[in-house]
Amino acid sequence: MISGVGVALTTLFTESLDVDVDATVEHAVRLAGLGMEHVLVAGSTGEAAALTEGERSRLIMAVRGALPETVGVLAGTGAPSSYQAMRLTSQAVDAGADAVLVLSPRGSHELRTYFTAVAHVADGTPVLGYHFPAMSAPGIPVGILQELPIAGCKDSTGDPTRLLQELTETEVPIFVGSTGLLAMAGPMGAAGAILQAANAEPELCVRAFSGDTDAQLALAEAHLATKDRAPNGTKELMAAKWGTPTHSRIR
């Protein structure tokens, strides 16, 4: 099962905006070497909405093939309809994903039906729900988390009150997606974190999740860049640190 601190991987592009699979894989390998325990491919940070199905599958296969088995590979497969999510999930599993992260659909109140359909085609591959109402409202209410066929839930709201509810009112493993809550989430028992800022500051993210408040404070710049200017703010931080390209299909 996926656990610990991981990265919501950016997708790197050439100047002509073709997917640069080799550069993206190289970046994933770099981050794994710096403490990332899992890598999310083709999530919102990875500009999934701008990728074709074939590009998603190629990225998943390439990243999975380049990383040691001890580093888990998740794939983002949420979609506006259960049909689309089922299709993306089936393709991700075929490409070698160890788990899938599934954003709840916008406007949906039939979450049990949606996640049950996705879990069926996942065929035993763990399904993690994704609560991010800023991107896809209304999200997943805390009260139904345990009723869903999911192995965990990522919460990117950055809401400390909701995090407390998730950790005390359910037994569902919780993964924070907000860099600003790491020093709170780790010591209080969150299962892990899936972070955009880890593309630029993987080691600080690991330290903050362990309860290091100095590391949490040092993450302020990365947190604000990823919160307000995603994914381009993240790619700018990466370029300054790693020399990676900033090209993006989402502007």
N, C-alpha and C positions, 0 to 999 in steps of 0.2 A: 504494500500500500504506500502511496505517496505521503511523505511527511517531511518536516523540516523546511528550511528556507530555500526557495527556488526563484527563478527569474521568468518574468513574462517577456520572452525574447522578441527583440525587434527583428524585422525582416530587412535585410540590406539590399539595396538596388544599385544597378549601374547608372551611369549618367543618362542613358537612354530609357531608364526606368524598367529594365528587365530585372527579374529576380536574380540576385547574385547568390546562388546557392552556396558556392564555395566560401565566400566571405561570411555568410550567415553561419555556416557550420563552424568555421574557424572561431568566430565569436562565441558560439555555444561551448566549444571545447575550452576556450580561454576561461569562461566563467565557471565551468565545472571544476577546473583546476584551482579556482579561487574560492571554492567552498560551496557552490550551488549544488543542492541535492536533487533538484529536478528542474526541468526546462519546459516551459509552455511554448509550443509552436503554433502559429496562426491564431493567436488570440487577438483581442482588440489592439494591443500594443504592437503586434506583428502585422497590423493593417490587413486583417483577414477579409474585411469587406471589399478590399481592392485586389484580392487574389482570386485566380481561377481555381476550380477544383483540382485541376492537374498540378498547379503550382503548390497548393497546400500539400498534396500527397507527396510530391517530390521533396519538399522541405522536411516533412515528417520522416520519410525514409532516410534521407541524408543525415539528419541530426541523430536519429536513433542509431544509425550505422556507425557514427563517429564517436559516440559516447560509450563509456563503460556501462555494463549492465547495472551497476550500483547507482547510476544517475537515471532517474525516471524521466520519461518523455511524455508530456501531456499534449493533447491537441484541442484547440478551441473548435467546438462544433455547434454552438448555439445558432439559432436561425429564427426568422419570424414565424415559421410554421413547423409543425411536427414532421411533416413530410421532408422538408429541407434538412432539418436537424438529424433525422434518421439517415438520410442519404450521406450527409457529411460524417456522421458517426461511423457508419459502416465503412466508408472509405478510409477514415483515420485508423480504424482497427486493422484493416487490411494492410495499411502502410506501416504498421508496427507500433502504434501508440500504446503506451502502458496504461493510460487513463485518458478520459475526455473531460473537458470543462465545458459546461453547457449553460450559456446565458439564458435566463428566462425570457420568453418572448414578450414584446411590447404589447400592453393592453390585455394580456391573457389572465384569466381567472380560472383556467382549467389546467392548473399546473400538474396535478396528479396524472391526468391523461397524457400530457406532453412528456413528462419525465418517464412515465411507464413505457411509452412508445420508444423513447431513446434507449432506455435500459434494455429493452427487448432486443434491439438490433446490436447493442454493444456486446451481448452474448457473454456476459461474465467479466468483461473489461470494466473496471471501476468508472462510475459516472459521478462527477462532482457537479453540483449545482453552482450557479454563479449569480449572486445578488448584486446588482449594480443599477439601481433605479434611475440614476442620472443619465444612463445610456439607454436603458430599456425598462421603463416604468410599467407596472408598479413594483416589480421585483418579487422576492420570495418572503412572505411573512414568516416570522420566527415560529409562530404557532403551528405551521404545517411541515416544518423541516423534517421532523421524525416520521412523517407519514409518506415521505417521498422515497422512491427506490434509488437513493444516492448514497455514496460512500463518504461524502463530505460536502462542504460548501465554502466557496470563496466569497468574501464580503469586502467590496471595495468602497463602501460608503465613507469610511473614516469616522463613523459614529461610535464613540466609546460606550454610550448607553446600550445601543443594539449589541455591541460586542459582549458586554456583560450579560445581557439576556441570552445570547447564543451559548455562552460558556456555562451558564448556571441553569437554564431552563430546558436545554436539550442535551443529548449525548452524541449529536452529530459532530464529527471532527470539523473544526473551523480553521480556515486559512484566510489570513488578513491580506488585503490587497493595497492597503494604505500604509505607506512608509511611516507616516506620522504616529502610528499606534504600535510600532514594533516592541518598544521597551515595556509596554503594558501587556501586549498580547502573549508574548513568549512566557514570561514568568507566571501568568495567570492560567496557562494551560492550553493555549491555542495549539492546534496540530502542526501549524506551519504558516508560511507566507508565500505568496506568489506575486513578485514585485517588479514593476517597471523600472524603478530606480536601480535595481540590482544590475542592470545593463552597464551602469557606470560606476556603481559603488557596491560591489558584491560583498566585500569583506566588512564594510561598515554595517551592511544589512544583517549579516550573521551576528556580529557583535551586539547590535541593538536588540535583536530578537532574544538574545541571551540575557538581556536586562541591563546592558551597558548604556547608561544615560548619556555619557559623553559621546558615544557613537550615535545615539539618537539625535543629539543636538547637532552633530557634525553632518547629519543627513539633511539638514534644513534646505540647502540649496537644491539638492537633487529632488527632494520632496516637492518643492514649489514648482520646479521645472517640469516634472512629470505630471503634476496635478493640473496645471493651468495650460500647458503647451504640449500636450501629448499628440503624436509621438515625436514631433519635431524638436521639442525642448530636450527630450531624452537623447535624440541623435546628435544634438549639438554638444551635450556633455560627453557622449561617447567619442565624438570626433576629437575633442580637446584631450581626452585621456588616452584613447587607443589609436587615434588616427583613422577611424572608420568613416565611410562616406555618410553624408547627411541626406542623400536623395530620398524622396518620399513620394508615394502616389497620393497621399492625403495631404492637402494643403488648405 
